[in-house]
Amino acid sequence: MKKPQTLLFQEDGRIPNSRYPVLLYRAITPEDGLSMVATLEALFERNGWPVQWRGGVFDYHHFHSTAHEVLGVYDGAATLRLGGEQGEDIEVSAGDVIVLPAGTGHCRISASHDFAVTAGYPRGQGDWDICRSGDDTPAVRQRIASLPRPTLDPVAGKAAGVARDWV
């Protein structure tokens, strides 16, 4: 398994971000006989991050305070801004996986017409919310702080990623 790129974002006064890094896995290849979406969803399910939806990424800055999130790109390409309005633009394409700790801002800047992701959340964190830029309040921060660390990385399982980098 490839080692993920890690990206750490500081709070910016509008988005809390996280003490944990974003994990960015590049160029995961489909398993024999499976489509990219089936490969990603099987991987996430196997590692305790069941998929809840397929679609795109909102074109406004937002974050989640009640769940960590994994986004698996299964078609097309996009530029996403991570970390809030002053964050970093990241190019993603089919086969890339982004693991977003709760509180981390994300927004679609541009995308190909066929851009699509599948999204999952750690088992027990399926009741996710959507907070917008500016929703950074003490109550939101408390919800984020109270979330347990995932036991498994959605891509690497116990071997790497969240289990090692989110300490």
C-alpha positions as CSV (number, residue, x, y, z in Angstrom):
1,M,0.0,0.0,0.0
2,K,1.3,3.4,-0.9
3,K,2.0,5.9,1.9
4,P,-0.5,8.8,1.9
5,Q,0.5,12.4,1.5
6,T,-0.3,14.3,4.7
7,L,-1.6,17.9,4.8
8,L,-2.1,19.9,7.9
9,F,-4.3,23.0,8.1
10,Q,-4.5,25.6,10.9
11,E,-7.8,27.1,12.0
12,D,-8.5,30.3,10.1
13,G,-11.2,31.9,12.2
14,R,-14.0,30.6,10.0
15,I,-13.1,26.9,9.7
16,P,-11.7,25.0,12.7
17,N,-9.7,22.4,10.7
18,S,-8.1,19.7,12.8
19,R,-5.1,18.7,14.8
20,Y,-5.1,15.6,12.6
21,P,-3.7,15.7,9.1
22,V,-5.7,15.2,5.9
23,L,-4.5,12.0,4.2
24,L,-4.3,11.9,0.5
25,Y,-3.8,8.6,-1.3
26,R,-3.0,8.7,-5.0
27,A,-3.8,6.4,-7.9
28,I,-5.5,3.5,-6.3
29,T,-6.1,0.9,-9.0
30,P,-9.3,-1.2,-9.4
31,E,-9.3,-4.7,-8.1
32,D,-9.4,-7.4,-10.7
33,G,-12.9,-7.5,-12.3
34,L,-14.2,-4.6,-10.3
35,S,-15.0,-1.0,-11.3
36,M,-13.2,1.9,-9.6
37,V,-16.3,2.7,-7.5
38,A,-16.8,-0.9,-6.5
39,T,-13.1,-1.2,-5.5
40,L,-13.3,1.9,-3.4
41,E,-16.5,1.1,-1.7
42,A,-15.3,-2.5,-0.9
43,L,-12.1,-1.1,0.6
44,F,-13.9,1.5,2.7
45,E,-16.5,-1.1,3.9
46,R,-13.7,-3.7,4.7
47,N,-12.0,-1.0,6.9
48,G,-15.0,0.1,8.8
49,W,-16.0,3.3,6.9
50,P,-19.3,2.3,5.2
51,V,-20.3,4.4,2.2
52,Q,-23.4,6.5,2.6
53,W,-23.6,8.4,-0.7
54,R,-22.2,9.0,-4.2
55,G,-22.1,12.4,-5.9
56,G,-19.9,15.5,-6.0
57,V,-18.4,17.9,-3.6
58,F,-20.2,21.1,-2.7
59,D,-18.9,24.3,-4.3
60,Y,-18.9,26.2,-1.0
61,H,-16.6,25.9,2.0
62,H,-17.9,23.4,4.5
63,F,-16.9,20.9,7.1
64,H,-18.4,18.2,9.4
65,S,-18.4,18.4,13.2
66,T,-20.0,15.0,13.9
67,A,-17.9,12.7,11.7
68,H,-14.7,12.2,9.9
69,E,-15.1,11.6,6.2
70,V,-13.5,9.7,3.4
71,L,-14.0,10.7,-0.3
72,G,-13.0,8.3,-3.0
73,V,-12.8,9.8,-6.5
74,Y,-14.1,7.2,-8.9
75,D,-14.6,9.2,-12.1
76,G,-13.3,12.5,-13.6
77,A,-11.1,15.1,-12.0
78,A,-11.4,18.2,-9.8
79,T,-9.7,20.9,-8.0
80,L,-10.7,20.9,-4.3
81,R,-9.7,23.6,-1.8
82,L,-8.9,22.0,1.5
83,G,-8.4,23.9,4.8
84,G,-10.9,26.8,4.2
85,E,-10.9,29.9,2.1
86,Q,-7.2,30.5,2.5
87,G,-6.4,26.7,2.3
88,E,-4.6,24.8,-0.4
89,D,-5.9,23.7,-3.9
90,I,-5.5,20.0,-4.5
91,E,-5.9,18.3,-7.9
92,V,-7.7,15.0,-7.6
93,S,-8.6,12.4,-10.2
94,A,-10.1,8.9,-10.4
95,G,-8.3,6.6,-8.0
96,D,-7.5,9.3,-5.4
97,V,-8.8,9.1,-1.9
98,I,-9.0,12.0,0.6
99,V,-9.4,11.3,4.3
100,L,-10.8,14.4,6.0
101,P,-10.7,14.7,9.8
102,A,-13.8,16.3,11.3
103,G,-13.5,20.1,11.1
104,T,-11.5,20.2,7.9
105,G,-12.8,22.6,5.4
106,H,-13.3,21.4,1.8
107,C,-14.9,22.9,-1.3
108,R,-15.0,22.2,-5.0
109,I,-13.3,24.9,-7.1
110,S,-13.7,23.2,-10.5
111,A,-14.4,19.8,-11.9
112,S,-14.8,17.8,-15.1
113,H,-18.3,17.1,-16.2
114,D,-17.9,13.4,-15.0
115,F,-16.4,14.1,-11.6
116,A,-17.8,11.8,-9.0
117,V,-16.9,10.6,-5.5
118,T,-18.2,8.0,-3.1
119,A,-18.2,9.0,0.6
120,G,-18.0,7.1,3.8
121,Y,-17.8,7.7,7.5
122,P,-16.4,5.6,10.4
123,R,-18.8,3.1,11.7
124,G,-20.8,4.8,14.4
125,Q,-20.4,8.3,12.9
126,G,-23.0,8.0,10.2
127,D,-25.1,10.9,11.4
128,W,-22.9,13.6,9.8
129,D,-23.7,17.3,9.6
130,I,-22.8,20.1,7.3
131,C,-21.3,23.2,8.8
132,R,-20.4,26.2,6.6
133,S,-17.6,28.6,6.8
134,G,-18.2,30.9,9.8
135,D,-20.0,28.2,11.8
136,D,-16.9,27.8,14.0
137,T,-18.4,28.0,17.5
138,P,-17.5,26.6,20.9
139,A,-20.3,24.0,20.5
140,V,-19.0,22.9,17.1
141,R,-15.5,22.6,18.5
142,Q,-16.8,20.5,21.4
143,R,-18.5,18.1,19.0
144,I,-15.3,17.8,17.0
145,A,-13.1,17.2,20.1
146,S,-15.5,14.6,21.4
147,L,-15.3,12.4,18.3
148,P,-13.3,9.2,18.8
149,R,-10.3,8.6,16.6
150,P,-11.1,6.0,13.9
151,T,-9.7,2.5,14.7
152,L,-8.8,1.8,11.0
153,D,-7.6,3.8,8.1
154,P,-10.3,3.5,5.3
155,V,-7.6,2.6,2.8
156,A,-4.7,0.9,4.6
157,G,-6.6,-0.7,7.5
158,K,-4.5,-1.1,10.6
159,A,-1.2,-1.0,8.7
160,A,-0.8,2.7,8.1
161,G,-2.6,6.0,7.7
162,V,-5.2,7.0,10.3
163,A,-4.1,4.4,12.8
164,R,-0.5,5.8,12.7
165,D,-0.9,9.5,11.6
166,W,-3.9,10.4,13.7
167,V,-2.3,10.3,17.1
